[in-house]
Amino acid sequence: MNMAPPKMKPWIEAISAYVPGRAGGEGRTVKLSSNENPMGSSPAALSAMREAANGSHRYPDAASHGLRDAVAALHGLEPERIVCGTGSDELLQLLALAYAGPGDEVLYVQRGFMVYPIAARRAGAEPVAAPDKDYTADVDNLLAAVTPRTRLVYLANPNNPTGTVIGKAEVERLHAGLPDDVLLVLDAAYAEYMEIGADYEDGIALARRHANVVTTRTFSKIYGLAAARVGWAYGDPEVIGALNRIRGPFNVTSQAQAGAIAALADQDFVRRCREENARERAKFNDAIAALGNHGLRAIPSAANFVLVEFPAEGEKTAEAANAYLTDRGILTRWLPTQDLAHALRVSIGTADENANVIAALQDFMGAP
């Protein structure tokens, strides 16, 4: 007898599932759709993961003691205030589950990371997007959107998918304007791409001083361990305790823990990746600037990707460019559901990959 399945919760039904960057198919593909590290992973990390695979019949360290100690040693933190997760995505999702629910609101920046509204709805809360200003978080707009129902504020800094950054004073002003019972979540997935000495607050100092601040980091970006799925959060012991209550009991694999520990120890690799990304990003920006008279504009980025604006009308739109590049085996990210139908997010790849995408864009725009 045919029967209808049980009805899901209405707030789950309202979720638009996260759509990752496209992966390559058969043939040669230039994959610039997922902000991955084109330099790969530290050889030391790969070796450590291969060695850890010999113990695959054993459960991993459920509390990631060694990894927490390694993170603490590198950043000068207290291990007991760190929790590790299946990527920072897991921790971002769990924060909403721990601190928001039906009738609550979760605030984030328009054109921000799409995990935030998903996390809000997963918890039964209502996601609220505050308008940005030229693709950059606007503190005044965020604070104006806070209501008595606001429970969390997510801020990616640098922001994904725009690559923009707000300075330390603005982050502190945002926190100072929030009620004490609102949790500020600073998503610093791209922190390692920031120039040394830049005007920047990754959240560690704020989280150390204030109980309603937590910062998250990932090994998926500059460390090149996207497939390992490992991240961490730092915050007040009570916040970390809440995450430990609801995370998976063995949420970070032994291989991922071993690889992340080895990756942390290889800061020369991180430095090389940061410097190479800065060089290639500057070259990419210069090439887009040269196409400015054709209607292209590169949004200033501090991360390992660049958001490129296209003409909103006519034949040379972002949608048309996306199709043109795809036909040539070049995958970028078109995000019409994030109010970015007029732009493509292009990850910074190798020198050859970047040259390929620039040449294709020049051909598409009809540039000499």
C-alpha positions as a Python dict, from the first residue, in 0.01 Angstrom:
ca = {
    (1, 'M'): (0, 0, 0),
    (2, 'N'): (139, 340, -98),
    (3, 'M'): (168, 577, 196),
    (4, 'A'): (309, 926, 229),
    (5, 'P'): (635, 948, 427),
    (6, 'P'): (635, 1121, 766),
    (7, 'K'): (622, 1500, 739),
    (8, 'M'): (950, 1676, 804),
    (9, 'K'): (966, 1977, 1033),
    (10, 'P'): (857, 2291, 846),
    (11, 'W'): (1184, 2473, 915),
    (12, 'I'): (1379, 2182, 764),
    (13, 'E'): (1156, 2184, 458),
    (14, 'A'): (1233, 2556, 418),
    (15, 'I'): (1607, 2489, 377),
    (16, 'S'): (1762, 2526, 35),
    (17, 'A'): (2036, 2265, 43),
    (18, 'Y'): (2395, 2388, 19),
    (19, 'V'): (2530, 2357, -334),
    (20, 'P'): (2909, 2313, -346),
    (21, 'G'): (3133, 2436, -623),
    (22, 'R'): (3119, 2220, -932),
    (23, 'A'): (3371, 1939, -968),
    (24, 'G'): (3541, 1845, -1291),
    (25, 'G'): (3421, 1567, -1517),
    (26, 'E'): (3606, 1378, -1785),
    (27, 'G'): (3894, 1548, -1959),
    (28, 'R'): (4110, 1837, -1847),
    (29, 'T'): (3927, 2072, -1612),
    (30, 'V'): (4044, 2394, -1451),
    (31, 'K'): (3856, 2384, -1120),
    (32, 'L'): (3833, 2732, -973),
    (33, 'S'): (3495, 2692, -806),
    (34, 'S'): (3569, 2586, -447),
    (35, 'N'): (3849, 2810, -310),
    (36, 'E'): (4088, 2517, -274),
    (37, 'N'): (4464, 2551, -234),
    (38, 'P'): (4622, 2494, -579),
    (39, 'M'): (4954, 2414, -408),
    (40, 'G'): (4796, 2112, -242),
    (41, 'S'): (4890, 2005, 110),
    (42, 'S'): (5212, 2006, 310),
    (43, 'P'): (5410, 1689, 228),
    (44, 'A'): (5446, 1640, 602),
    (45, 'A'): (5068, 1637, 641),
    (46, 'L'): (5022, 1384, 363),
    (47, 'S'): (5288, 1159, 514),
    (48, 'A'): (5127, 1182, 859),
    (49, 'M'): (4786, 1086, 718),
    (50, 'R'): (4929, 786, 535),
    (51, 'E'): (5095, 668, 856),
    (52, 'A'): (4777, 721, 1059),
    (53, 'A'): (4584, 503, 815),
    (54, 'N'): (4766, 203, 963),
    (55, 'G'): (4550, 247, 1272),
    (56, 'S'): (4219, 268, 1089),
    (57, 'H'): (4078, -22, 1289),
    (58, 'R'): (4088, 196, 1601),
    (59, 'Y'): (3848, 476, 1687),
    (60, 'P'): (4004, 824, 1676),
    (61, 'D'): (4078, 1030, 1984),
    (62, 'A'): (3727, 1155, 2054),
    (63, 'A'): (3846, 1482, 2206),
    (64, 'S'): (4128, 1551, 1955),
    (65, 'H'): (4372, 1609, 2242),
    (66, 'G'): (4687, 1620, 2030),
    (67, 'L'): (4536, 1850, 1770),
    (68, 'R'): (4398, 2087, 2030),
    (69, 'D'): (4742, 2100, 2195),
    (70, 'A'): (4904, 2176, 1859),
    (71, 'V'): (4654, 2453, 1778),
    (72, 'A'): (4703, 2598, 2126),
    (73, 'A'): (5081, 2593, 2097),
    (74, 'L'): (5083, 2770, 1759),
    (75, 'H'): (4831, 3040, 1853),
    (76, 'G'): (4908, 3080, 2224),
    (77, 'L'): (4571, 2947, 2338),
    (78, 'E'): (4429, 2733, 2615),
    (79, 'P'): (4355, 2378, 2488),
    (80, 'E'): (4051, 2347, 2713),
    (81, 'R'): (3890, 2638, 2525),
    (82, 'I'): (3927, 2467, 2187),
    (83, 'V'): (3694, 2216, 2020),
    (84, 'C'): (3762, 2041, 1689),
    (85, 'G'): (3504, 1959, 1428),
    (86, 'T'): (3436, 1799, 1092),
    (87, 'G'): (3550, 2113, 920),
    (88, 'S'): (3450, 2447, 1067),
    (89, 'D'): (3113, 2386, 895),
    (90, 'E'): (3011, 2138, 1164),
    (91, 'L'): (3093, 2386, 1439),
    (92, 'L'): (2909, 2671, 1266),
    (93, 'Q'): (2602, 2450, 1239),
    (94, 'L'): (2625, 2332, 1599),
    (95, 'L'): (2649, 2686, 1733),
    (96, 'A'): (2306, 2762, 1590),
    (97, 'L'): (2166, 2438, 1732),
    (98, 'A'): (2307, 2521, 2075),
    (99, 'Y'): (2198, 2884, 2094),
    (100, 'A'): (1895, 2935, 1868),
    (101, 'G'): (1559, 2773, 1809),
    (102, 'P'): (1203, 2836, 1692),
    (103, 'G'): (1106, 3201, 1739),
    (104, 'D'): (1469, 3318, 1740),
    (105, 'E'): (1664, 3506, 1474),
    (106, 'V'): (2015, 3446, 1339),
    (107, 'L'): (2180, 3747, 1177),
    (108, 'Y'): (2438, 3744, 899),
    (109, 'V'): (2559, 3968, 617),
    (110, 'Q'): (2383, 3982, 283),
    (111, 'R'): (2602, 3805, 27),
    (112, 'G'): (2757, 3604, 309),
    (113, 'F'): (2839, 3236, 348),
    (114, 'M'): (2531, 3028, 268),
    (115, 'V'): (2593, 2788, 557),
    (116, 'Y'): (2463, 3057, 795),
    (117, 'P'): (2097, 3063, 684),
    (118, 'I'): (2105, 2684, 657),
    (119, 'A'): (2235, 2660, 1014),
    (120, 'A'): (1963, 2897, 1132),
    (121, 'R'): (1680, 2704, 968),
    (122, 'R'): (1823, 2372, 1083),
    (123, 'A'): (1779, 2500, 1439),
    (124, 'G'): (1427, 2624, 1363),
    (125, 'A'): (1535, 2989, 1380),
    (126, 'E'): (1476, 3260, 1121),
    (127, 'P'): (1780, 3379, 920),
    (128, 'V'): (1803, 3757, 881),
    (129, 'A'): (2037, 3914, 624),
    (130, 'A'): (2169, 4265, 692),
    (131, 'P'): (2248, 4470, 380),
    (132, 'D'): (2616, 4501, 294),
    (133, 'K'): (2792, 4806, 154),
    (134, 'D'): (2979, 4751, -172),
    (135, 'Y'): (3002, 4377, -93),
    (136, 'T'): (3146, 4449, 253),
    (137, 'A'): (2990, 4391, 594),
    (138, 'D'): (2836, 4712, 729),
    (139, 'V'): (2841, 4728, 1109),
    (140, 'D'): (2567, 4991, 1128),
    (141, 'N'): (2335, 4776, 917),
    (142, 'L'): (2411, 4469, 1127),
    (143, 'L'): (2341, 4648, 1453),
    (144, 'A'): (2023, 4801, 1313),
    (145, 'A'): (1898, 4450, 1232),
    (146, 'V'): (1942, 4321, 1588),
    (147, 'T'): (1611, 4260, 1768),
    (148, 'P'): (1515, 4105, 2102),
    (149, 'R'): (1488, 3775, 1914),
    (150, 'T'): (1848, 3781, 1784),
    (151, 'R'): (2056, 3498, 1929),
    (152, 'L'): (2361, 3474, 1700),
    (153, 'V'): (2547, 3698, 1459),
    (154, 'Y'): (2768, 3527, 1201),
    (155, 'L'): (3048, 3730, 1044),
    (156, 'A'): (3293, 3579, 795),
    (157, 'N'): (3603, 3798, 784),
    (158, 'P'): (3740, 3781, 513),
    (159, 'N'): (3393, 3727, 373),
    (160, 'N'): (3294, 3444, 142),
    (161, 'P'): (3194, 3488, -142),
    (162, 'T'): (3312, 3850, -174),
    (163, 'G'): (3662, 3836, -20),
    (164, 'T'): (3614, 4168, 159),
    (165, 'V'): (3737, 4249, 511),
    (166, 'I'): (3641, 4488, 787),
    (167, 'G'): (3913, 4612, 1021),
    (168, 'K'): (3973, 4537, 1385),
    (169, 'A'): (3803, 4852, 1516),
    (170, 'E'): (3486, 4773, 1318),
    (171, 'V'): (3474, 4416, 1450),
    (172, 'E'): (3514, 4548, 1803),
    (173, 'R'): (3242, 4807, 1741),
    (174, 'L'): (3009, 4535, 1621),
    (175, 'H'): (3068, 4334, 1935),
    (176, 'A'): (3032, 4636, 2162),
    (177, 'G'): (2692, 4711, 2010),
    (178, 'L'): (2551, 4363, 2067),
    (179, 'P'): (2353, 4264, 2377),
    (180, 'D'): (2541, 4034, 2614),
    (181, 'D'): (2305, 3745, 2535),
    (182, 'V'): (2385, 3751, 2161),
    (183, 'L'): (2669, 3525, 2048),
    (184, 'L'): (2908, 3677, 1792),
    (185, 'V'): (3054, 3403, 1570),
    (186, 'L'): (3364, 3517, 1382),
    (187, 'D'): (3430, 3281, 1092),
    (188, 'A'): (3800, 3320, 1011),
    (189, 'A'): (3828, 3047, 746),
    (190, 'Y'): (4055, 3267, 535),
    (191, 'A'): (4253, 3428, 819),
    (192, 'E'): (4582, 3272, 711),
    (193, 'Y'): (4563, 3459, 380),
    (194, 'M'): (4573, 3797, 555),
    (195, 'E'): (4898, 3988, 524),
    (196, 'I'): (5110, 3984, 838),
    (197, 'G'): (5053, 4308, 1027),
    (198, 'A'): (4727, 4390, 851),
    (199, 'D'): (4446, 4573, 1031),
    (200, 'Y'): (4264, 4256, 1123),
    (201, 'E'): (4082, 4081, 1409),
    (202, 'D'): (4054, 3704, 1370),
    (203, 'G'): (3842, 3676, 1683),
    (204, 'I'): (4094, 3514, 1915),
    (205, 'A'): (4160, 3825, 2123),
    (206, 'L'): (3789, 3908, 2145),
    (207, 'A'): (3695, 3552, 2237),
    (208, 'R'): (3954, 3549, 2512),
    (209, 'R'): (3809, 3866, 2666),
    (210, 'H'): (3437, 3816, 2608),
    (211, 'A'): (3215, 3519, 2687),
    (212, 'N'): (2978, 3592, 2396),
    (213, 'V'): (3240, 3562, 2119),
    (214, 'V'): (3359, 3245, 1947),
    (215, 'T'): (3593, 3217, 1649),
    (216, 'T'): (3618, 2931, 1402),
    (217, 'R'): (3901, 2818, 1173),
    (218, 'T'): (3945, 2551, 909),
    (219, 'F'): (4220, 2336, 759),
    (220, 'S'): (4036, 2325, 425),
    (221, 'K'): (4180, 2644, 279),
    (222, 'I'): (4546, 2745, 309),
    (223, 'Y'): (4641, 2412, 473),
    (224, 'G'): (4500, 2225, 174),
    (225, 'L'): (4321, 1955, 376),
    (226, 'A'): (3970, 2006, 235),
    (227, 'A'): (3911, 1632, 190),
    (228, 'A'): (4013, 1560, 551),
    (229, 'R'): (3730, 1778, 689),
    (230, 'V'): (3880, 1927, 1003),
    (231, 'G'): (3838, 2262, 1176),
    (232, 'W'): (3838, 2415, 1522),
    (233, 'A'): (3669, 2678, 1738),
    (234, 'Y'): (3794, 2885, 2031),
    (235, 'G'): (3576, 3052, 2288),
    (236, 'D'): (3448, 3069, 2643),
    (237, 'P'): (3458, 2731, 2823),
    (238, 'E'): (3077, 2729, 2848),
    (239, 'V'): (3039, 2781, 2472),
    (240, 'I'): (3296, 2512, 2399),
    (241, 'G'): (3118, 2285, 2647),
    (242, 'A'): (2792, 2334, 2459),
    (243, 'L'): (2957, 2224, 2135),
    (244, 'N'): (3112, 1922, 2301),
    (245, 'R'): (2768, 1817, 2424),
    (246, 'I'): (2621, 1795, 2075),
    (247, 'R'): (2907, 1722, 1835),
    (248, 'G'): (2963, 1373, 1702),
    (249, 'P'): (3154, 1154, 1949),
    (250, 'F'): (3430, 1071, 1697),
    (251, 'N'): (3383, 1366, 1464),
    (252, 'V'): (3744, 1410, 1348),
    (253, 'T'): (3915, 1105, 1200),
    (254, 'S'): (4257, 986, 1312),
    (255, 'Q'): (4399, 1063, 968),
    (256, 'A'): (4256, 1415, 976),
    (257, 'Q'): (4395, 1480, 1323),
    (258, 'A'): (4740, 1353, 1224),
    (259, 'G'): (4742, 1554, 902),
    (260, 'A'): (4630, 1872, 1073),
    (261, 'I'): (4894, 1840, 1346),
    (262, 'A'): (5167, 1797, 1085),
    (263, 'A'): (5026, 2084, 877),
    (264, 'L'): (5042, 2319, 1176),
    (265, 'A'): (5408, 2233, 1221),
    (266, 'D'): (5489, 2327, 860),
    (267, 'Q'): (5439, 2702, 869),
    (268, 'D'): (5693, 2748, 590),
    (269, 'F'): (5439, 2583, 359),
    (270, 'V'): (5168, 2819, 484),
    (271, 'R'): (5391, 3120, 423),
    (272, 'R'): (5471, 3007, 67),
    (273, 'C'): (5103, 2953, -7),
    (274, 'R'): (5010, 3296, 128),
    (275, 'E'): (5282, 3470, -75),
    (276, 'E'): (5204, 3279, -395),
    (277, 'N'): (4833, 3352, -357),
    (278, 'A'): (4902, 3724, -309),
    (279, 'R'): (5120, 3734, -623),
    (280, 'E'): (4873, 3547, -842),
    (281, 'R'): (4574, 3739, -704),
    (282, 'A'): (4746, 4070, -787),
    (283, 'K'): (4813, 3951, -1144),
    (284, 'F'): (4452, 3838, -1179),
    (285, 'N'): (4324, 4173, -1048),
    (286, 'D'): (4546, 4361, -1294),
    (287, 'A'): (4411, 4153, -1581),
    (288, 'I'): (4051, 4221, -1478),
    (289, 'A'): (4129, 4592, -1441),
    (290, 'A'): (4254, 4588, -1800),
    (291, 'L'): (3906, 4466, -1899),
    (292, 'G'): (3739, 4748, -1707),
    (293, 'N'): (3636, 4929, -2024),
    (294, 'H'): (3443, 4611, -2114),
    (295, 'G'): (3243, 4631, -1793),
    (296, 'L'): (3441, 4398, -1564),
    (297, 'R'): (3540, 4485, -1208),
    (298, 'A'): (3733, 4283, -949),
    (299, 'I'): (3611, 4333, -592),
    (300, 'P'): (3914, 4385, -363),
    (301, 'S'): (3979, 4051, -192),
    (302, 'A'): (4198, 3940, 98),
    (303, 'A'): (4129, 3571, 40),
    (304, 'N'): (4220, 3307, -220),
    (305, 'F'): (3946, 3407, -463),
    (306, 'V'): (3817, 3716, -640),
    (307, 'L'): (3458, 3818, -709),
    (308, 'V'): (3430, 3959, -1063),
    (309, 'E'): (3141, 4186, -1162),
    (310, 'F'): (2999, 4165, -1516),
    (311, 'P'): (2755, 4390, -1702),
    (312, 'A'): (2405, 4330, -1567),
    (313, 'E'): (2249, 4338, -1913),
    (314, 'G'): (2340, 4252, -2268),
    (315, 'E'): (2526, 3954, -2408),
    (316, 'K'): (2830, 3968, -2177),
    (317, 'T'): (2663, 3881, -1848),
    (318, 'A'): (2803, 3665, -1570),
    (319, 'E'): (2561, 3387, -1661),
    (320, 'A'): (2683, 3389, -2021),
    (321, 'A'): (3045, 3401, -1906),
    (322, 'N'): (2983, 3106, -1675),
    (323, 'A'): (2849, 2901, -1967),
    (324, 'Y'): (3136, 3013, -2193),
    (325, 'L'): (3401, 2916, -1938),
    (326, 'T'): (3230, 2584, -1861),
    (327, 'D'): (3231, 2491, -2230),
    (328, 'R'): (3608, 2540, -2220),
    (329, 'G'): (3659, 2326, -1911),
    (330, 'I'): (3697, 2617, -1667),
    (331, 'L'): (3476, 2595, -1359),
    (332, 'T'): (3407, 2909, -1154),
    (333, 'R'): (3118, 2990, -918),
    (334, 'W'): (2804, 3166, -1032),
    (335, 'L'): (2581, 3250, -734),
    (336, 'P'): (2246, 3390, -848),
    (337, 'T'): (2073, 3274, -529),
    (338, 'Q'): (2301, 3502, -326),
    (339, 'D'): (2209, 3822, -510),
    (340, 'L'): (2519, 3772, -724),
    (341, 'A'): (2369, 3687, -1062),
    (342, 'H'): (2588, 3963, -1205),
    (343, 'A'): (2918, 3819, -1081),
    (344, 'L'): (3145, 3514, -1081),
    (345, 'R'): (3360, 3404, -789),
    (346, 'V'): (3693, 3283, -924),
    (347, 'S'): (3933, 3091, -703),
    (348, 'I'): (4301, 3178, -744),
    (349, 'G'): (4465, 2875, -901),
    (350, 'T'): (4810, 2799, -1034),
    (351, 'A'): (4980, 3047, -1264),
    (352, 'D'): (4878, 2839, -1566),
    (353, 'E'): (4518, 2804, -1448),
    (354, 'N'): (4489, 3176, -1386),
    (355, 'A'): (4635, 3251, -1728),
    (356, 'N'): (4380, 3017, -1885),
    (357, 'V'): (4082, 3183, -1720),
    (358, 'I'): (4210, 3532, -1805),
    (359, 'A'): (4261, 3436, -2170),
    (360, 'A'): (3911, 3286, -2182),
    (361, 'L'): (3758, 3600, -2028),
    (362, 'Q'): (3945, 3818, -2276),
    (363, 'D'): (3807, 3608, -2561),
    (364, 'F'): (3457, 3617, -2413),
    (365, 'M'): (3458, 3994, -2372),
    (366, 'G'): (3604, 4043, -2720),
    (367, 'A'): (3915, 4215, -2585),
    (368, 'P'): (4214, 4249, -2823),
}
